[in-house]
Amino acid sequence: MLSKRTIIGLIIGIAIMGIGGVSLIQHIGTITINENYIVEVGDSAFYTIPAPNQTPQSMKIVGDAFDLKLESPSTGLQIPNTTSYKNELKLDWVHLADGETKIQIQNTGNTELEITGVLIRTSDPIWFTFDFMVIISGMVIIGFSMGFTLRKPKGF
């Protein structure tokens, strides 16, 4: 017969392991980020987008004036030197190789700069480690709770 503490520990442990498992499944593959960011006058925005091969990216920048430097992996979209733009710029590109796109945007105008876009990136490997730690924590809780069902030998 299981004690009340064991049943409570089992329920909590299974719930924690379930949360870790669902999170692990969600972190497999790519992550879509809907970006909506405002850059104040004179400030900069930096983006590093790690993505696999054949991943489409899209970004729209609206503002008075801004400088842009973009480097995409392989022979994808390249704007190597800082290039000045006015009013609006729409960028659409595809990663032609696994790697990182690096974007640097400097607001040089007199108004705020609005950056919107849909960025698809690979999941950060640290999340896999975190998810496994959550699952292991659930297993430890179950293990400790199972200790409450053991009969204590005489003399304890």
N, C-alpha and C positions, 0 to 999 in steps of 0.2 A: 504494500500500500504506500502510495506517495503522500508525503506530508504537504501541508499548505505552503510552506516555504519552497519546497521543490516545485510544486505546480506554478507558483508565482514566478520563480526563477526560469522555469521552462518557457512560460509565456513571454516574459521579457526578453530572454535570449533568442527565441525564435523570431520575435518582432524585430530585434536589432539585426539579426542575420538577414531577414527579409529586406529591410531597408538597405543594407549594404549590397545585397544581390541586385536589387532594382537599380541602385545607383551605378553599380558596375556595368550593367547592361546599357544604361543611358550614356556612359562614357566611352562606349565602343564606337568607332567610326568618326565621322566629322560632326562639328558643332556649327550651327548657323547662328550668327550674331546680327541682329538688326541694330545698326549703329545710328544714334541721333545725338550729336555732340555740338556744343557751342564753344568757339574759340574767341576769347576776348581780344580787343585791339592790342597788337604787339606781342601776343602770346603765340606759342607753338604747340602743335600736336604731333606726336610720333606714334606710328603704328608698326607693329611687326606681326605679320600674318603667316604662320606656318601652315602649309596646306599640301595635300597630295597632288599628284599629276592629274590634269584635266579638271581642275576645280575652278568653276567660274566665280568671278568676283565683280562687284559693282559698287561704285562710290560716286556721290554727287556732292560738289562743294559749291556753295553759294555765298558770295560776299563782295565787298567793294573791290579789294585787291588782295592777292595772296601769292606767295611763292610755293612751289611744289617741287619735291625731289622724290622720284619713285624708282625702285629697282626690283624687278621681278626675276625669279629664277629662270635659268636657261636663256632662250632668246625671246622671252615674252615681252610684255610692254615695258619699255625702258625710257625713263626720263632722267638720265644720269646727272645732268647739271641742273642746278636750281633754276627753274623757269618761272617767270612771272605771268600771272593770269588776272583777268578782271571779270567781274560779275558772276559768271557761272562756268563750271567745268564738270562734265560727266565722263567718268572713266569706267570702261567695261573691259576686263581682261580675263584670260584663262591661264592658269599655271600650266606650263608645258613640261615641267619637271617637278619632282618633289623638292620642296625648299621653302624659303621664307621670302615674302614680299616685304620690303621696307619702304615706308612712306613717311616723309617729313613735310609738314604743312606749316608755314609761317604766315600769320595774318599781318599784312602790311597796309591794310586799308584803314578807313576811319569808322567802320561799322563792325559789328560782330560777324564772325564767319560761321556758317552752319554747315556741318558735315553730316550727311545721311548716307546710308549704304547697307548693303547686304553682304556680309563677309562670311565665308565658309572656311573654317580652320580645323586642324586636327586637334584632338583632345590632348591635354597636357598629361604626360605619364605619371605625374605626382598624384593625380586623381585615382589611378589604379591602385597605387600603394595605399592611399587613404581608404578606399573601398575595402581592400583586403584587411586593413586594420579594424574596420568596423565589424566585418564578418568574424574575425578572430576574437574580438571582444565579446560578441554574442556567444561564441563557443566556450569562452572562459566562464561566462556567467552561467551557462548551462552546466558546465563541469562543477563549479562550486555549488550550485543548487542541488546537484545529484548527490553531493556529500551529505546532505541533510537526510537522505533516505537510508543511509547505512545504519545498521544497528551498532551501537557502541558496545565494545566488549566489556565484560565485568571488570571493575576496578577503575573505570574512567568516569 
